[in-house]
Amino acid sequence: MPHAIMVPQGSSLEALPNELLDEIISNLSYPPPSLAKIHQPPSSTIVKSGTRDLKNLSCTSSRLLEVTRPRLFTHVCFDLRDVDEFLSFISASSLARHVSSTVVKGQHPSDDREDPFWWRRALSYLDPQRITVIAPPSFIGKMTGAQIFEEHSWAFQAPLQILQLEQETRSFDPPPLSHLEKRSTLLEARSWSSLLFNESSSLKAYNHYEYFLFQVPSLFNTWGSLAYVRPRPQKLTSLRALSNLTSFRYTAVFPFYNHVKLVLNAVELMENLRSLSVQLAPCEGDKATELEQRGSMDPSDPWMEIATGYSLIGHSVSDLGSRGSLVEFCACDYAFDPLRTELSPILEDILDDSWKPLYTQPLLNIWSKTTMPAFKTRWLLCQEQTVQEAILILQYSNMASTSTPYSSAPASPSLAHFLLPQPKHGQASTPGTWDLKDDICKAFKSPAHSVFRKGTVIGFSKLRNQAKENDDIDFLGQVTRSILAAQLGKTSTSSIPNAKTYIIHPANLDIFSPQRLLESLLSASQPSALSRDEAISHLDTVQLIPVFDMAAAVQAINEVSDTLHRYKGERESQQARQAESTGNNDCSFFLVIAGLDTLTEGVVRASSTVRGTAILSYILRTLTQLSRMHSSYLSVMLVNTSGVGTMTSDTHVTPGQMQQRRNPRNNLLFSREDGLHSIFHASEKLFPSLLMRTLEQGIDAHLLLSTVKSAHVVEVIKDRVGNGVGRWCTWDKRIN
C-alpha cells in the first residue's frame, strides 16, 4: 500500500486556492475499477482497486479531506442491505450531487432485506449517470419486471449477473419518491440510453447430456419471447424502455446459439439502437475453459456455438443496418487470434458493402481519424490501463465507398437526406411481402433477405394427417424436388467433374427417384427449356445414397463431410496460388437428407428414446457445423417424412381466427415446446415429443407443408437468422 502523504499544518499545498487544489487532485482520480472488470465473470470484487492515492491524500488533513471528498464519492458502491444507511450518509454529507456512478451489490436472492425496489429510494436522492447492479438473476428479473426461468439454474451455476444502465445527461434534481413509486421497474425510472448485460458463463452446462435443451436464467428469455408476440402489447414498460436505447453491449461466455437468437430478438425491440457490441468468448487470461474441459464436455461444442452465434449476429446486424438505425457493430472477440481467423470469413460473407470497416493503430493513445486508410476490416486497438484489447468495429454507411483523407471532415449539407427513412430497394412496401413465392423462385440467390440462404439448415415438414398421409408425402416431394431442380438447372455441369448434389434417403422412399428428379428438371421454369439430354447431364452431378438404417446415414454424412473438407482445402490452395479465384468459387453444393426423423424413430423402437435423441443430436450438430464451415457454397435441406404435430383430422383455422383463439394470458411467453406455431393450424402442438423438439433445434429455417381447404400451403414457422416467420403461399406446380 502506498505511504500516506504527510502534509504539515499550514503547508504551501494547503495554502493553494481550491481551483488549483482541485486541478492537482484531478490527476489522482482514476476511472472506477468496475469499468475495466465489467466484462469479466461477474463478481462483487469488480469494485476493488489497488490504487488508493486519492484516499491517502484525504487522510492527511481536514483541509484536503474537504477538497477531495467530492471526488472520492464520484463513484460509489453500496450493498443492497445497506441502502438506507448509505443514503443517510450521502444526504448528511451533502454529496448527492457529486455521485455520477453507482455500483449496487446483491448476494443473496432469498434475503428479504434486499428489496427489488431499492432504486425508488436511491434515485429520489441521487441522479447518477450510470448504475451498475451485480446480483443473482432472479433479483435482476424482479428489478426489471422480467420473469426468470430458474428450473435449469443448477446446470449453469451462475450465481451473479451484471446489469448496467446509463443515461446521457444528469438533471441534478432527482424526482421525489412519490413520482418514482409510480414506476414499476428500474428501466422506466430514467430515460436510459445505454444498456450493458453480463450474463455470466454457460460453460458448466456443456458437461450435461443434451446441454442445448437447457435455458440459462436470463431476462432475455422474456424479452426475446416478446418479439414473437403480434401485436405487441403497448402497456409493457420493458418494450418502451428498450425502444429508447441507443447502445447495447451483450457479454456472455459460450452462450448457446439458440439463446443468442433470443438476445437478437430483444435487440429488434431496440428500435433506436445505433451501437451494438457483443462478446461471447472468455476474457484473456480466463482459465475457465481449461478447468471445465477436465469434465465430460466435448471441447468443440462451445466454439461451434460461438461460430453459429456470430452467424446469427451477422444476419441481424445486416438487417438492422438496412432497415433500422444501427450504425456501429463491435465484435469484441476479435482480440483472440484463433477466433479472429474463425469469425472473419463468417462476418465477411454475411455483411455487405454497406458496412465500412477501417484499420487504425494507437499512437500515444491519440486517435487520428484524418489519416485512417481503408481496409477490409477495421481493427481498433484501444489501450486500457496496461492491457491492449483488439476488437472489430464495423460502421454502416449509406455514403459512397470512396475513401479519402477528408472522409472524417464534417458532412456536407447534401447528406442530410440520408437521415430520412430511405426506401428499401428490392423489397416490396406493400402487404404482399408475406408472399413466399418469390423466395421459392429465387431460392439460394438472395442470401440477405430470402428464407433460403446458403450456410443454413433448412427443414421441410408436413403436418401429420392420417387421412392424407400419401398425398402429403407427394406434396413434400413436389416442393423439395422443385426447389432442387431449379438450382440444378442454373448450375454449370462443367465447374467440377464430381457430384455436387448429395441426396441421402431411406431405400424405400421414392420421392427422389431418378425418374421423378428428371421430370422435375424438365418441368422446371428456365430461361431456356432443357432438353432431355441436358437434363440427364445435370443429373450426372447428383449422387443418390439410399440407406437402410441410421448407422448407414451417419456413414454417408461423414463421407459427404470428407468430400466438402477436401474441396475446401483445394479451393483455399488454389486461391493462394492465384491472385484471383477461379470459377470454382461459383460452385454450389447441395446436401439433402430425407427421412432423418423416420430413421431416428427406428432407433427409438429398437433401443430407446435416449439413444435415438443422442444420435439425432450428433447428426444435427454435424450438419450445423458443415453449413457454417462451408457457408459460401453449401446448402443443407432436411426433408422430414414422418411429419410434425399429432395424428389429427384435417382441421384448420384462418390467421384471423387464430388470433381470436389465443389465450391473452399465455400470449406473452411461449414455452420451449410451443414456441413455434402454424398460422393455419393454431391449435396444433407441432412438437409434442422430445424427439421432435430435438429435430427442430437443429433447423435454422423451418417450412411447414399442409392442406388448408383443399389447397396446398407452404408456410415459414421458424426463421432463426431472418424475419421470414409467418410468410406463406399456396403451392402450384408451376411456381418456379
N, C-alpha and C positions, 0 to 999 in steps of 0.2 A: 504494500500500500504506500502511495507517495506520502512523504512527510508533510505535515501541516505547515503552512507558511505563516510564521510568527511575525506580526506587524506591531512594532512598538506603538504605544499610545501617542497620538499626535504626530505620527509619521507623515512624510510628504505624500505618501499614497492616499491616506485618508483625507488630506487637505485638498485633493483634486476635486473639481466640480463633478456633480453627479453625471453629467453628459460624458465626460472623459472616462469616469469610472465605468460607466455602462459600456462604452466602446471597448475598454480593456477587458471587461468581464465577458463581453460577447465572444471574444476569442477563446474563452474557456468553455463555451457552450457547444455541445455536440448534438446531432440528431438523436432521438430516443433509440435505444438498442433494439426495441421491438420492430423497427422498420427493417433492420438488417436480418432479423431472425424470423420474420413472419412467414416465410416460405419454407421454413424447416419444420420437422414434426412438431405439432402443437404441444407446448409445454408452458407452465407458468414461469419458467426460468427465462423466457424471452425478454423480461423486463430488467434482468440483471446486467449491470455494466461494470467493466473493470476500470473505468475512468471515473475518478471522484474529485477532480481538480476543483470544480465549482463548489462542491460540498465542503471540501477542506478550506477553501478561501472564506466561506461563510462562517467558519468556526473561529476565525482569527480575531474578530472584534464585532461589537454590536453595530458599528457604523457600516462595515462591509456586509454584515448579515442583512441589514435593511436594504442595501442596494442589490444584493444578489438574490434575495428571496423571490422576487417576481420571476426571475429566470429559472430558479430552482423548481418552481411549480408550474412552469410552462407545460411540461409533460408529466402527468400524474398517473398513479396506479393505486387501486384500492380493491379490496376483497368484497364480494357481494354481501358477505355477512356483516360488513362494517360500513355500509353506505351512510347511515345516519351520523355515525361518529366522524366520518371523513367530511361530510358536508358541513357539519357544525364547525369543524376546524377551519375549513376554507372560508366560511362565512365570517367567523370571528376574526380571521386574519386579513379579510378584505382581499383575497387572492383570486376570486372567481373570474374576474375579467382577464386575468393573465393566463388561465388554463386554455391551451389551444388543442391539446390531445389528451385522451384518457384511455387507459387500459384497465379493463374490468375483468377480474378473475373469479371464476366459479369452479369448485372442485367436486361438489357432492350433489348429484341430481336429486337425491331424496331429502336433502336438508331443507326444512321448512323456512329457515332463516334466509334462504336465497330466493328472493321474490322476483319472479319474471317481469314484474312491472317496476323494478327498481329505477328504470330510466325516467319515470314520471317525476320522481322526487329529484333525481340528479339533474335533469335538464331544466327544472324550474330554478336551479341555482346557477348552472353552468351552460355555456354555449360553445362547446369545443368544436373545432373544425373537423376533428377526426375522433371516432370512437372505435376501440378495438375490444372485442369480447372474446375471452378464452373460457369455454365452458363445455359441458357434455352436450352431445347432440340433442337430447330431449329438452334441455333447458333452452338452447338456441331456438328449437322449434316453438316452444311456448312463447318465447320473447318475440318471435316474428309471425306468430299465428299460423304456423305450418305444423300439421300432424306428422310426427316422425314414426316411421315403421321400424320398431326395435326388435322384431322377432328373430332377426339374424345377427343381432349385435355381437353375440358370443363368437361368431366366426371371424369378425373383423377386429375385435378387441381395440377399438379406437375410443379411448375414454374422453378425449378432448378434441374440439374443433375450434376454428377461429373465424369470426365474422368481423369484418371491418367496414365501417360506413364513413363516408367523407362528404362534406358539403363545400361548396365553392367559396362562400363568404360567411362571416360571422356577424351577428346582429349586436352582440354585447348587451342585449336586453332580452334575456330569456323570457318566454311566455310564462304566465302564472300556472300554478299547479292545477287550478280548475280547468284551464284550457287543455292541458296535457291529459287530464283524466278522461277527456272525450275521445282520445286516441287509443285504439285497441292494440297496436303493435308499435315497436320501435321504428319500423320502416316508415310510418306516417308521422313520426314525431318531428321530423325536419324534412326539408327538401334536399334529400341526399342525391348527389350526382355521381358518386363512385362507390362501388361495392367490391370487396375482396373476400373470397371464401377459401379457407384452407380446410379441406375435407379430411385430412389425415391420410393414413395408408390403408390400402386394401390388400396388402401383400399376404397377411396371415390367412386370408380366406382361400388363397390358392392351394393351401395344403389340404383342403377338403374336397371330397368327391363332388363332382358337378358344381364347382365353385360358381359358375356363371348363373346359377339359379338363385344365388343369394342376393339380397338387396342391402346395400350399405345404408346405415342410418343417416339420412341426409334430408335437408329441407328441399333439395332438388327433386326428390321423388314426388313431392307435392307440386312444386312449381312446374316441373316438366310435364306432369299429367294435365295441367291446365291448358296446355297448348292443344290438346285433343278435344277440348270442350267447345262445341259450337251450338249456339252462340256463347261467347264468353261472358260470364256474369259480371256486370259492371260494378256491383257493390263490393267486390273483393278488394280490400285495401292493398293486398300484395300486388295485384295487377297494376294499380295506379302508381305504386311506388316503383315497380320495375320499369314501367314505361318512362319514368323521369330520368333513369340512369343514363349517363353518357360514357362511363368507363366501367369495365368489369374485368376482374382477374380471377381465374379459377386455378387453384393449386391442389393437387392430389398426387398420391404415389400409386401408380399402377391401377387406376380405376378400370373397371370392366367397360368394354366399348359400348354395351347397351346402356350403361349408366351415363357415359359421355353423351349419348344421344339424348337422354333426359335433360342433361345440362344445356345442350344446344337447343332443346325445345324451350327451355326457360329463357335462353338468350333471344329467341324470337319474340318474346314478350317485351323485351327492352327496345322499344320502337325508336328511341332517340340515341341508341348506342353508337359511339364514334370510335371507341378504342376497346379492343378485346385482347387479353393476354391469357395464355394457358401454360401450365407446367404439369406434366404427367409423370415425370421421372423423379427419382430421389435427388436431393441436392448433392453437390460434390462433397465427397468425404463421408457420406451416409453409408454405413456398413449394414443397413437393414437387409439388403438383398443377399449378401453373403451369409448372414445369420439364418435367414429363412430357407435358403437353399439346402441347409442341412436336414430339412424335413422331407416331406413326401411330395412336394410340389414339382411340377415339370418346369425346369428353368426357362424354357422357351415361351411358356404361356404368358407371363407378364409382358414380355417385349412384343409378342404378337398382338396383345390387347392394345398396347400403346400405338403400334403401327396402324391398326384398324381404327383406333380412336382419332388419330390425326387425319385419316382419310375422311372420316365423317366431318371433322372440323374444317378441313379444306373445302368441302362442298358447301358447308354452312357459310363460311367466310365469303366464298364466291357469290352465293345467293344474297347474303346481306349487303355486300358491296354493290351489287347491281340493282337491288330494289329498295335498300334501306339507306341509313346514314353512316354506316361503318366506313371509316377511312384508314384505320390503322389496326394491324394484327401483329402480335408478338408471340413467337414460338420460343419460349424460354429454354426449352430442352436442346436447343442448338448449342448449348455450352459443352455438350458431350460429343466428342469426335465420332464415336460409333453411332450414336443416334443421329447425328447430323448427316452421316452417309446414308442412313436408312430413311430419314424423313425427307431429304431434299427431293428425290425423284417423286415421292408421293405428292408433295405440295406443288411442285413444278408442273406435274401432269394435270392437276386439277385447276389451279389458279391461272386465269388467262392474262392477257397483256394489259388489262386494266390495272393490275397491281404493279406498281413501280418500285422495285427494290433498289437500294443504293448501298455502296460499301464505304465505310468510314473507319478511321482509326483514331484513338485518343492521342492528342498531342498536348502534353502538360495539362491534361484534364480540361481542355478547351475545345469546343466544337466549332468547326469552320464550315458552315453549310455552303459557302460560295465556292469551295474547292472540292466538292464531293463528286468524283466521277461515277458514272453509272455502270453497274454490273448486273449479272443475272440475279444475284441475291444480295440482300443488304445485311451486313454483319455489324451489329452495334456492340462495340466493346466498351463497356462502361466500368469505370473503376470505383468500387465501393469499398472504402477503407483500404484493406490490403489485398482484396480478392478481386480478380478480373473475371467478369462474367460476360460470356458471349451469348447473345440472343439474336433471333431472327426477327426483324421488323419489316413488314410489308405495308406499303402505303397505297391506298386506292386512289386513282386519279382518272377523271374524265378528260384531262387535257391531252395534248399531243405527246407522243412518246419521245420527241426530240429532246435531248439533254444538253443544256448549255451552261456556261459559267454563271449565267444570270438566272438560273432556274429557281433560286431561293429569293429573288427580288420580290417586292410587293406585287401582287396580282394586278393586272391591268383591268380597267372597268369592264372591258368586253367579256370578262369571265364571269360576270355577276349572274348571268342567266343560268349558269351551272348550279346555282343554289336553289333553283326552282325544280320541282319534280319533272323528270325527263321521261318521255315515253320509252317503253322497253321495246327495242327493235326485235322483231321476230316473235313477239308474244302478243296474243290477242288480248284486247282490253274489254272484250265482250264477255257475257256469261258463258260463251261456248268453250271457255278454257277447261271445262270439266270433261270435254270430249277426249277420249283416249285414242281415237282412230289415228290421229296424226302421229302419235308416239309409236303406234304399232307399225305404221307405214315407214317411219324413219328410224326404226329400232337400231340402236347402237351407232347412230350417226350424229346425235345431238347430245353429247355427254353432259352438258351443263344444265339442261332443263328436262330432258326426257327421263321417263321412268326406266328405260332400257339403257343402262350405262355399262361400259366396259369396266372391269375391275370390281364388279359386284356379283353377288349370288342372287339370281332371280328365280323365284319359285312360282310354279303354276299348280293350282289345286282345284279340284272340282268339289262341289258340295255333295256330301253323301246323300243318296236318294235311292232307296231300294227299288223303287218302281222304274227308274230310268237309268239303271247302272250302266248298261251297254251304250245307251245314247250319250251319256256324259263322257264315257271313255273316248268315243268317237269325236265328240266336241273338243275334248282335251287334245287329242291327236291333231285335229284340224288346225287349232290355234298355234300350237308349237311347231308343227311342220311348216305352216305358212310363214311364220317369222324366220325359221331356219332357212327355208327355201329362198326367201327374199335376200338373205345375206349371202347364200351360196351363189346366187345369180349375179351378185355385184362384185364378187372377188375374182381375182385373176387366178387361173389354174396353173400359171407358169411361174409364180413367185417362188414357190419351193416345190420340190418333187414329191414330198411325203404328204401324208394325211394332215389336214388342218382342222377337221371336224371329227370329234370322237363322241360316239353315242353308246353309252353303257346302259343296257336294258335287260330285264328278265327274258329268258329264252322264249317264254310263252306269250310275250307281249308283241303284237304285230303293228302297233301304230307307227313304228319307224322302219317298217319293212322296205326293202329297196324299191318295190313296185309303188308303194304309197309315196315315198320320197320323190320318185321320178314324176309321178302325177302332180305332186305339189310344185315341182320345179317347172313343169310345162305349163301349169296354170297360173304361175306367179306373174304379177304385172312387172314388166321390164321395159326399158326404153325400146328395145327390140326383142321380139319374141325369140325364145331359144328353140332351136331345132332339137330333135330327139338325140342326135349325136352330141350336140353341145351340152345338153342336159346330162347325158351319161358321163361326159368328160368332167363335169362339175362333181358328179357323184363319185368320181375316182378319188377325190380328196376327202371323202367321208369314210371313216372306219367304224363299222358296226361291231360292237363287242357284246355278244349275248352271254349272260351269266346265269348260273343256276342257284346260287346262294350268296350270302353276304360275304363270305370269305373270298369268293371269286371277284365280287365287286370291289372289295378293298384292294386286291391284287391289280385289277385293271386300273383303278385310280392311281395307284403307285406307279404303274408303267407310264401312264399319261404324264404324271408329275415328273418322272425322269426325262421324258421327251421334252417337256417345257423347259426344264433346267438346262438341258443340253442346248436347246435353241437360244436361250438367254445368254449362255456363255459364248456361243458362236456369234450372236448379234453384237455383244459387247466387244469381242475381239475384233470383229470386222469394223466397228465404229472407231476403235482405237487405231486401226491401220489407215483409215481413210479420213480425210478432212470432212467429208460429207457422207452421211449414211446413205446406204443404197436402198433399193426397193423393198428389201426385207422388212424395213420398218413399217411398211404399209400392210404387212401380213396380219391377218386376224385368225385367231384360234377360237374354236367353239367346243366347249365340253358340255355335253348333255347327259344327264343321269336320270333315267326314268325308273320309276318303281322302287326308289330307295326306301320309301315308307313300307311298301309291301314286303321287301326283303327283311326289313327290321322286324316286322310282325312275325315273320318266320322264325327269327332268332328268339323272340319272346315266347312263342309257342314251344320251341324245342328246349329252351333253357329257362329264362326268367326275364322280367321287365328290366331289372337292374342291368343284366348283361346286354340286352338289346339297346337300352338307352346309352350305355357306356360306349358301345361300338359306334352307334349313331353319332354321339358327341365327337368321337375321334375323327370320323369322316367329315363332319361339318367343319371342325377346326382346320382340317387339311384343305378343304375346299376354300375356306375363307382365306387361309394363308396363300394358297395358289392365286386366288383372284387379286390379292393385294400385291404379291410379288411380281405378277405379270399383268399389271393393271392396264398397260397401254395397248395390249393386243389380245387379251383373253376375256372371253365372256362365258360365264358358267350359268347353266339353266338346270333347275331341278324340276322334274315333272312327276308330281305325286299322284299316283294312280289310285290309292285307297280312298282319298278324299278327306275332307275336314268336316267337323261337326258330328252330329249323331244321326243315326238312321231315322229320318223323319219323312213324313209325307211332303208333297210338293206345296208347301205353304210359303207365302211371301207377303211383304208389305212394301208400300211405296216409301221413298225417302221422307215424304211429309208425314206419313203415318208413323214412321219410325220415331220421329221427334216427339210425337204426342204420346207414344207408348213408353218412353223412358221415364224412369222414376227420378224426379228432380233431386231427391236427396242423394241418390247414387250417381248423379251426373257429374260430380266434381272429380271424383277419384275412381280410376279403374284398377281392378286387381290385376295381377300379372296374367291370370288366365283369361280375363275378359277385356284385355286392353285393345284387342282388335275386333272390329265388328263389320258386318256387311250392311250396307245401306238398304239392301233389298230384303234381307233376312235378319231383322233386328233382334228377334227373339232367339236366334240360333246361337248356341255356345260353340264357337268354332274349334276350340282346342280344349276339349274336356279332359284329356288324359295327359300324363307326364310325357309319354312318347310324342304326342302331337306338339306339346309345348316345347320340347327339346328340338324338334324339327324346325319349328317356327323361329327359334332363336338363331339358327344358322342361316337364315334367309334375310337378305337386305331389302329386296322389293318383292312383295307377295301379291300375285294376281289370283283372284277367285273367279272361277267359271261356274255359272249356274243358269238355270232356266227360270225366267220370270214371265208369266202369262204367255207361254209357248215361244217366247223369244230368248235366244241365247245371249247372255250378257257377260261381258268381261269387266271386272272392276278391280281397282287397286285397294287392298285392305291394309297394306303396310308399305311404307317407303322410308327406310331408315336414313337415307342420305339425301332425300329431296322432299318435295311437297306435293307428291302425287296422290296422297291418300284421298279417297272419295271420288277420284276420276273414274269414268266408266264409258262403255259404248256397247251397242248391240253388235253382235258378230255377223258378218256377212262374208261368205267365201271369197268375194271379190274385194275385200277390204284392203289388201295390199297390192 
